[in-house]
Amino acid sequence: MRGKFALLLLATIIALSHQISTPESSHYVGGVVEFTPENYQQPSEQRIEGNMEAYMQIIASEEAQDVDILVFPESTLNTRSFSTFVPHPDDEIAPCEDENYEFFLRNISCAARTHKKYIVINLTEKHLCTEEEQEALNDDRPCAEDGLSYYNTNVVMNRNGTVVSRYRKFHPFGERGINTTLVSDISTFTTDFGVTFGHFICFDIIFDEPPLKLLEDGVKDFLFPTMWFSELPYLTAVQVQYMWAWKHNVNFLGAGANNPEVGSTGSGIFAGRKGPLTYVMSSTPMRRLLVANVPKAHTLEGPYTHDPVAVKQTEEQMLDLHLKRDHLDIYTTKLVNVSQEKGSEKLCFDTLCCDFDYELTFDDSLVTDESDYYRYHLAVFDGVRTYDNVATGGVLTCGLFACPSDDLESCATRFNASDNVVSPVTFTSIKISGAFPSKSHVLTMPNALDNLINPINFNEFHYEEGEERTEDGETYKDITLELTIPRNDLRTFGIYGRNFQKDGQDVTTGGASSLTPLAVIAFLASVLLFLQQNNN
């Protein structure tokens, strides 16, 4: 007993010795965790205990010592069959040592208290549903027979282990038996270092609620637990986190579940227009804490110039990361003629038209009968797509993307590891411009990716949105994206947009997926198996 007391006392002294940021600090210390959960072949309770122990080791680690706020990823702690009640933030409850809550929530609350950190976890929550509560919420959906609702929930605990914020995911992506709130939660909390955070989960980021509502409320710092399934050419994990943070000039702390076999990886800390502070995209399972000094939101000016990549991997290694493919076959496209040093094209899809002007060099000395190289297509789309038949959404985009052959069906796929791939094509300049709808339900962002599946730093581009103008009764803004530094490793370069008004509509004619039916079934089966294992 004395030994345990001494260890607890030592841990408390160490925890209290680290520097805590204050409202006067110019920055705070943020941490995000890239996390591979325990093996799914283990019994559920044993697996949850293993995940919890790993969480607590990270919280107590030397690397986390100075971290003020630590974010863990989505769906890597508990399961639906071992769900827990979560206290309402208004009740100011610390689950530590409170038997009303499951052991993993209690222990992590105690760890937050011991190590004096804000801790953000994502878990499967159970909630007692009553007719009285449903009526008060104007929710006419009936409660389940067992009286329980289950949510994919973020839980935020302060330095005392008290639950100060809770958010229930509004846009599920394949989670089995998970409920949603009638309207999206708008969840924020203010820390003792003077920063107000908002938070949401994974698939939520490509919708308007709650993310854009939080922005309207003036939130400048965001927390994002995720289990993302990356997709070429526009929606790989860090690519999405980076472009969203850059577009809105906000701090963004994204923590990703890691399972590269099904395409899950991607964590990072981003400081708005300053760019990424640190991030990782991995082709191998890992548990990795990323830490950065995050500038307070009012100082997000001037780009960072350091290399933010936390883990260096080769293009061949990244082939082990599974990547989905967007529905490109119904886009309006044009193959880039790499034998011409200059090109100029105007492409339209419905009412969206974009101009492409580019210059390139082609080093034919690199090309042999035994070598392969990427070609490029220009593309425009303004329609409705499906996200793996989970939801549909309006997308409008003008971009350039890499293809292993001249055929469009090869675009957004990659060569095999056994191929001898060379890089004879160097784009010395690219300018993409178009008139995009300027309405509250349209969001447009710059989007760029290299062959290592890392986002290209926007210090290398110029992105500009012009003033609103009216033409034929419609309001537009002219958007331009320009490459300012030559690149021979482009995977994607474009303007990517969402039209939220088209969400839920039928998919644009041309097919729900550009993958073969068997490929779609195989991928969805692997993802659903992964999610179901995690929820059982």
VOGU-3710 file (C-alpha; in Angstrom, 3 decimals, decimal comma):
1> mrgkfallll> 0,000/0,000/0,000  2,831/2,372/0,882  4,454/1,604/-2,488  1,273/2,437/-4,379  0,867/5,655/-2,398  4,459/6,648/-3,156  3,976/6,000/-6,864  0,757/8,027/-6,890  2,469/10,868/-5,030  5,392/10,793/-7,479
11> atiialshqi> 3,042/10,841/-10,480  1,179/13,811/-9,002  4,411/15,741/-8,367  5,575/15,088/-11,942  2,186/16,137/-13,310  2,205/19,374/-11,341  5,747/20,195/-12,450  4,899/20,782/-16,100  4,267/24,238/-17,496  0,573/25,079/-17,804
21> stpesshyvg> -0,419/27,640/-20,427  -2,331/30,689/-19,228  -4,649/33,242/-20,846  -1,597/35,482/-21,235  0,409/32,820/-23,090  0,989/33,438/-26,802  0,280/29,770/-27,492  -0,930/26,558/-25,905  0,510/23,054/-26,225  -1,714/20,702/-28,194
31> gvveftpeny> -1,392/16,965/-28,621  -3,152/14,550/-30,977  -2,845/10,777/-31,000  -2,631/8,521/-34,065  -3,828/5,260/-32,541  -4,113/1,642/-33,618  -6,619/-0,068/-31,309  -6,110/-3,472/-29,758  -6,485/-6,601/-31,869  -10,147/-7,308/-32,600
41> qqpseqrieg> -9,650/-11,036/-32,060  -9,408/-10,419/-28,313  -12,488/-10,626/-26,057  -14,261/-7,264/-25,950  -13,574/-6,375/-22,319  -9,911/-7,349/-22,620  -9,629/-5,243/-25,776  -11,162/-2,214/-24,070  -8,851/-2,602/-21,094  -5,890/-2,691/-23,485
51> nmeaymqiia> -7,040/0,448/-25,280  -7,613/2,242/-21,985  -4,202/1,272/-20,628  -2,539/2,514/-23,815  -4,441/5,807/-23,545  -3,298/6,248/-19,965  0,318/5,459/-20,835  0,223/8,191/-23,482  -1,331/10,658/-21,040  1,414/9,885/-18,498
61> seeaqdvdil> 4,269/9,841/-21,027  7,176/12,234/-20,978  6,225/13,439/-24,480  2,840/14,544/-23,136  4,219/16,258/-20,056  3,700/19,843/-21,240  0,546/19,189/-23,273  -2,415/21,339/-22,220  -5,048/19,556/-24,301  -4,758/16,003/-25,616
71> vfpestlntr> -7,073/14,550/-28,284  -7,653/10,835/-28,910  -9,281/9,493/-32,099  -12,708/8,139/-32,924  -13,874/4,607/-32,069  -10,642/3,308/-30,551  -11,658/2,954/-26,905  -14,850/1,013/-26,150  -17,638/-0,760/-28,033  -21,433/-0,677/-28,133
81> sfstfvphpd> -21,666/-3,781/-25,966  -19,469/-2,017/-23,380  -20,956/1,450/-23,689  -21,130/3,900/-20,793  -23,332/6,653/-19,502  -21,754/10,111/-19,828  -22,576/12,958/-17,424  -24,123/16,113/-18,826  -21,572/18,973/-18,703  -24,052/21,123/-16,761
91> deiapceden> -23,847/18,649/-13,879  -20,098/19,307/-13,434  -19,357/15,662/-12,643  -15,905/14,061/-12,616  -16,445/10,343/-13,377  -13,230/9,506/-11,504  -14,189/7,038/-8,739  -17,912/7,375/-9,587  -19,396/3,892/-10,006  -22,217/5,226/-12,214
101> yefflrnisc> -19,758/5,189/-15,104  -17,746/2,420/-16,722  -14,172/1,726/-15,624  -12,517/3,185/-18,730  -14,255/6,549/-18,362  -13,498/6,626/-14,639  -9,821/5,833/-15,116  -9,271/8,371/-17,875  -11,021/11,010/-15,768  -8,625/10,165/-12,939
111> aarthkkyiv> -5,691/10,406/-15,355  -6,820/13,865/-16,480  -6,936/14,889/-12,813  -3,565/13,350/-11,945  -1,729/14,790/-14,926  -3,613/18,092/-15,018  -4,585/17,995/-18,693  -7,666/18,576/-20,770  -8,429/15,171/-22,288  -10,696/14,594/-25,301
121> inltekhlct> -11,871/11,042/-25,938  -14,419/9,513/-28,272  -16,554/6,629/-27,073  -19,830/4,789/-27,532  -22,272/6,366/-25,099  -25,497/4,875/-23,820  -28,289/7,223/-22,788  -31,605/6,538/-21,075  -34,357/7,591/-23,485  -37,690/8,673/-22,026
131> eeeqealndd> -40,926/9,851/-23,585  -40,771/13,004/-21,446  -37,334/13,897/-22,764  -38,320/13,183/-26,381  -41,376/15,413/-25,998  -39,283/18,224/-24,499  -36,939/17,954/-27,499  -39,886/17,929/-29,976  -38,502/14,588/-31,147  -41,314/12,265/-32,218
141> rpcaedglsy> -38,975/9,331/-32,835  -39,866/6,492/-30,417  -37,408/5,228/-27,819  -35,971/1,756/-28,298  -37,627/-1,161/-26,533  -34,816/-1,366/-23,996  -35,095/2,374/-23,332  -31,502/3,078/-24,393  -30,085/5,235/-27,139  -26,477/4,831/-28,281
151> yntnvvmnrn> -24,318/7,671/-29,561  -20,883/8,144/-31,066  -19,774/10,750/-28,544  -16,873/13,083/-27,810  -16,233/13,619/-24,106  -14,023/16,476/-22,887  -12,601/16,448/-19,353  -10,791/19,361/-17,739  -7,662/19,277/-15,595  -9,769/18,083/-12,665
161> gtvvsryrkf> -11,275/15,208/-14,649  -14,679/16,939/-14,795  -16,755/16,525/-17,966  -16,993/20,031/-19,436  -18,305/19,246/-22,929  -20,046/16,459/-24,818  -20,822/16,116/-28,521  -22,848/13,393/-30,254  -21,969/12,705/-33,885  -24,599/14,047/-36,266
171> hpfgergint> -23,448/12,346/-39,485  -22,660/8,645/-38,853  -20,677/6,684/-41,433  -21,621/3,021/-41,198  -21,717/2,743/-37,402  -24,106/-0,072/-36,529  -26,898/0,665/-34,052  -25,901/4,271/-33,443  -28,515/6,989/-32,850  -28,327/10,652/-33,786
181> tlvsdistft> -29,748/13,744/-32,170  -32,717/15,443/-33,859  -30,624/18,551/-34,540  -26,870/18,827/-34,354  -25,214/19,571/-31,039  -23,255/22,819/-30,964  -20,617/21,885/-28,424  -18,014/24,310/-27,115  -16,015/24,851/-23,929  -13,529/27,436/-22,689
191> tdfgvtfghf> -10,238/26,424/-21,110  -8,228/27,909/-18,268  -5,699/29,114/-20,857  -8,267/31,373/-22,434  -9,164/29,409/-25,594  -12,685/28,369/-26,608  -12,846/25,079/-28,532  -15,550/23,571/-30,674  -15,569/19,913/-31,646  -17,174/17,462/-34,020
201> icfdiifdep> -16,428/13,979/-35,405  -15,058/12,555/-38,657  -17,747/12,571/-41,418  -19,257/15,735/-39,908  -16,444/17,805/-41,446  -17,812/17,686/-44,979  -21,257/18,939/-43,931  -22,516/22,351/-42,867  -23,766/21,360/-39,415  -22,286/21,525/-36,925
211> plklledgvk> -18,922/22,770/-38,357  -20,111/25,930/-40,101  -22,439/26,804/-37,233  -19,473/26,725/-34,860  -17,609/29,061/-37,212  -20,592/31,423/-37,286  -20,458/31,479/-33,483  -16,869/32,731/-33,654  -15,029/29,541/-32,691  -11,377/29,605/-33,829
221> dflfptmwfs> -9,998/26,367/-32,355  -11,333/22,913/-33,258  -10,927/19,349/-31,998  -11,564/16,488/-34,395  -11,515/12,803/-33,402  -11,783/10,758/-36,592  -11,643/7,328/-38,182  -11,316/8,520/-41,767  -11,380/6,291/-44,848  -9,168/8,135/-47,314
231> elpyltavqv> -10,165/8,619/-50,919  -8,322/9,922/-53,974  -8,060/12,467/-55,416  -9,655/15,030/-53,046  -10,511/13,417/-49,715  -7,541/11,798/-48,020  -7,485/12,384/-44,273  -4,805/15,009/-43,653  -5,657/16,649/-46,981  -9,192/17,287/-45,678
241> qymwawkhnv> -8,055/18,495/-42,254  -5,486/20,847/-43,768  -7,720/22,427/-46,406  -10,560/22,969/-43,894  -8,246/24,644/-41,360  -6,554/26,754/-44,035  -9,805/27,869/-45,617  -11,268/29,115/-42,324  -7,925/30,247/-40,837  -8,484/28,321/-37,618
251> nflgagannp> -6,484/26,055/-35,353  -7,391/22,432/-35,919  -6,352/19,397/-33,856  -7,203/16,144/-35,639  -6,630/12,730/-34,043  -6,974/9,736/-36,352  -7,687/6,057/-35,805  -5,000/3,979/-37,476  -5,854/0,924/-39,588  -4,125/1,392/-42,984
261> evgstgsgif> -5,520/-1,891/-44,312  -8,947/-0,239/-44,670  -7,596/3,261/-45,314  -7,745/4,709/-41,807  -4,880/6,998/-40,822  -4,275/10,721/-40,579  -3,623/13,007/-37,611  -2,301/16,529/-37,420  -2,187/19,950/-35,822  -2,839/22,859/-38,166
271> agrkgpltyv> -2,549/26,590/-37,525  -4,818/28,138/-40,147  -2,960/30,144/-42,795  0,309/29,479/-41,002  -0,024/25,936/-42,259  0,499/22,533/-40,658  2,545/22,319/-37,463  2,801/18,522/-37,518  0,965/15,624/-39,135  1,215/11,973/-40,084
281> msstpmrrll> -0,189/9,770/-42,847  0,953/6,210/-42,261  0,937/2,959/-44,216  1,785/0,931/-41,107  -0,039/0,448/-37,793  1,176/2,862/-35,141  0,477/4,636/-31,889  2,023/8,067/-32,113  1,607/11,258/-30,088  2,072/14,459/-32,081
291> vanvpkahtl> 2,733/17,624/-30,076  2,973/21,271/-31,169  2,942/24,773/-29,749  -0,299/26,140/-31,175  -0,416/29,920/-31,623  -3,467/31,663/-30,207  -6,003/32,291/-32,978  -5,452/36,061/-33,090  -1,825/35,462/-34,163  -2,501/33,242/-37,192
301> egpythdpva> -0,475/35,337/-39,608  2,683/34,497/-41,533  3,425/30,951/-42,767  5,544/28,427/-40,937  8,559/27,244/-42,917  9,543/24,081/-41,027  8,879/20,534/-42,294  5,685/19,392/-40,546  5,808/15,726/-41,575  6,081/13,653/-38,396
311> vkqteeqmld> 6,881/10,308/-40,045  8,748/9,990/-43,333  7,599/7,174/-45,610  8,396/6,400/-49,223  5,971/6,300/-52,116  6,413/2,534/-52,289  5,634/2,170/-48,566  2,504/4,295/-48,930  1,117/1,787/-51,425  0,222/-0,347/-48,398
321> lhlkrdhldi> -2,327/2,293/-47,409  -5,706/1,397/-48,891  -7,255/4,325/-50,770  -10,768/4,577/-52,152  -11,501/6,248/-55,496  -13,908/9,109/-56,179  -16,592/8,843/-58,869  -14,502/10,447/-61,604  -15,921/8,710/-64,659  -18,854/11,112/-64,939
331> yttklvnvsq> -16,686/14,230/-64,702  -15,995/16,378/-67,732  -12,307/15,665/-68,371  -9,436/16,349/-70,745  -6,117/14,503/-70,951  -3,072/16,761/-70,580  -0,759/16,470/-73,572  2,626/16,194/-71,832  4,473/16,623/-75,130  3,339/20,250/-75,266
341> ekgseklcfd> 5,054/22,749/-72,984  1,970/24,938/-72,637  -1,719/24,233/-72,478  -4,949/26,173/-72,157  -8,369/24,562/-71,792  -11,894/25,551/-70,798  -14,041/22,744/-69,416  -17,660/22,841/-68,239  -19,992/20,561/-66,324  -23,540/21,882/-66,400
351> tlccdfdyel> -23,228/25,562/-65,396  -19,762/25,329/-63,795  -16,929/26,226/-66,159  -13,237/26,502/-65,352  -10,187/27,685/-67,262  -6,948/25,734/-67,025  -3,623/27,267/-68,032  -0,398/25,389/-67,405  3,232/25,060/-68,369  5,263/21,900/-68,020
361> tfddslvtde> 8,496/20,211/-68,947  8,859/16,582/-69,982  12,172/14,813/-69,478  11,981/12,026/-72,049  15,412/10,753/-71,034  13,719/9,180/-67,999  11,220/7,233/-70,079  12,142/3,742/-71,276  10,259/0,637/-72,362  10,548/-0,626/-68,790
371> sdyyryhlav> 9,412/2,545/-66,996  6,009/3,965/-66,124  4,933/7,497/-65,315  1,817/9,371/-64,287  -0,317/11,212/-66,814  -2,774/13,948/-65,851  -6,391/14,789/-66,529  -8,115/18,137/-66,142  -11,608/17,745/-64,707  -14,765/19,662/-63,802
381> fdgvrtydnv> -17,809/18,427/-61,880  -20,936/20,046/-60,448  -23,395/17,437/-59,254  -24,325/14,978/-56,536  -22,213/12,025/-55,450  -22,659/9,190/-52,993  -20,331/8,600/-50,065  -20,275/4,793/-50,178  -24,075/4,776/-50,203  -24,103/6,172/-46,655
391> atggvltcgl> -25,131/9,672/-47,760  -25,181/11,845/-50,850  -23,745/15,319/-51,182  -23,401/18,145/-53,666  -19,867/18,592/-55,003  -18,434/21,190/-57,344  -14,782/21,023/-58,304  -12,242/22,030/-60,916  -8,939/20,201/-60,710  -6,044/18,260/-62,119
401> facpsddles> -5,198/14,747/-60,957  -2,701/11,980/-61,696  -3,474/8,817/-63,648  -1,303/5,728/-64,300  -2,442/5,693/-67,946  -4,186/7,889/-70,500  -7,526/6,290/-69,612  -9,800/8,140/-67,200  -10,699/4,893/-65,455  -7,102/4,683/-64,169
411> catrfnasdn> -7,237/8,116/-62,536  -7,039/8,280/-58,731  -5,394/4,858/-58,643  -1,695/4,118/-58,236  1,008/2,017/-59,844  1,997/-1,244/-58,171  5,091/-1,554/-56,002  6,737/-3,712/-58,689  6,423/-1,009/-61,363  9,419/1,120/-62,315
421> vvspvtftsi> 7,863/4,563/-61,825  9,698/7,701/-62,963  8,726/11,391/-62,816  9,370/13,021/-66,187  6,500/15,534/-65,907  7,227/18,751/-64,021  4,543/21,404/-63,837  6,265/24,771/-63,725  2,981/26,656/-63,443  -0,731/25,892/-63,178
431> kisgafpsks> -3,597/28,353/-63,029  -7,156/27,170/-62,448  -9,946/29,728/-62,375  -13,713/29,566/-62,385  -16,914/31,334/-61,426  -18,353/29,495/-58,416  -21,749/30,140/-56,829  -21,430/32,607/-53,948  -24,105/31,460/-51,545  -24,241/30,497/-47,902
441> hvltmpnald> -24,786/26,865/-48,810  -21,627/26,633/-50,959  -18,166/26,101/-49,468  -15,052/26,157/-51,662  -11,468/25,352/-50,663  -8,018/24,839/-52,206  -6,982/21,207/-52,469  -3,549/19,742/-53,264  -1,780/16,441/-52,671  1,581/14,881/-53,530
451> nlinpinfne> 2,594/11,313/-54,372  3,329/10,520/-50,712  -0,343/11,234/-49,921  0,691/14,346/-48,028  -0,949/17,729/-48,616  1,225/20,203/-50,481  1,920/23,261/-48,392  -0,205/26,138/-49,563  2,843/28,385/-49,241  3,555/26,983/-52,698
461> fhyeegeert> 0,246/28,212/-54,128  -1,826/31,319/-54,416  -5,562/30,944/-53,761  -7,913/33,885/-54,135  -11,656/34,368/-53,942  -12,890/37,507/-55,674  -15,728/39,809/-54,697  -19,298/38,682/-55,239  -20,858/39,649/-58,549  -24,303/39,124/-60,034
471> edgetykdit> -24,877/37,753/-63,506  -28,261/36,739/-64,969  -29,764/36,934/-61,501  -27,207/34,572/-59,956  -24,450/35,554/-57,530  -20,912/34,318/-58,224  -17,357/34,799/-57,066  -14,313/34,232/-59,235  -11,867/31,786/-57,640  -8,276/31,275/-58,753
481> leltiprndl> -5,694/28,728/-57,660  -2,110/29,019/-58,940  0,947/26,821/-58,478  3,903/29,067/-57,621  6,715/26,486/-57,236  7,441/23,741/-59,831  6,404/20,206/-58,801  7,036/16,829/-60,397  5,066/14,876/-57,790  1,528/16,211/-58,072
491> rtfgiygrnf> -1,268/13,839/-57,193  -4,014/16,474/-57,005  -4,256/20,204/-57,610  -7,627/21,898/-57,655  -10,501/23,889/-56,216  -12,843/21,652/-54,229  -16,323/22,670/-53,177  -19,443/21,432/-51,432  -23,000/22,474/-52,252  -24,913/21,647/-49,083
501> qkdgqdvttg> -28,251/22,496/-50,690  -27,920/19,377/-52,863  -27,256/17,025/-49,936  -29,675/14,111/-49,895  -30,562/14,414/-53,589  -30,227/11,617/-56,121  -26,739/10,925/-57,425  -25,876/12,686/-60,681  -26,545/10,477/-63,729  -23,588/8,333/-64,554
511> gassltplav> -23,560/5,833/-61,715  -23,136/5,752/-57,997  -19,541/4,612/-58,119  -16,631/4,522/-60,497  -15,452/1,255/-58,945  -16,662/-2,076/-60,228  -19,591/-3,526/-58,258  -17,375/-6,286/-56,842  -14,766/-3,722/-55,739  -17,453/-1,638/-54,027
521> iaflasvllf> -18,842/-4,710/-52,245  -15,376/-5,849/-51,151  -14,435/-2,451/-49,747  -17,744/-1,873/-47,976  -17,558/-5,371/-46,495  -14,085/-4,699/-45,074  -15,138/-1,349/-43,608  -18,388/-2,670/-42,138  -16,546/-5,625/-40,619  -14,061/-3,230/-39,024
531> lqqnnn> -16,823/-0,979/-37,666  -18,949/-3,874/-36,447  -16,002/-5,470/-34,672  -15,400/-2,150/-32,968  -19,039/-1,804/-31,909  -19,453/-5,334/-30,565
//
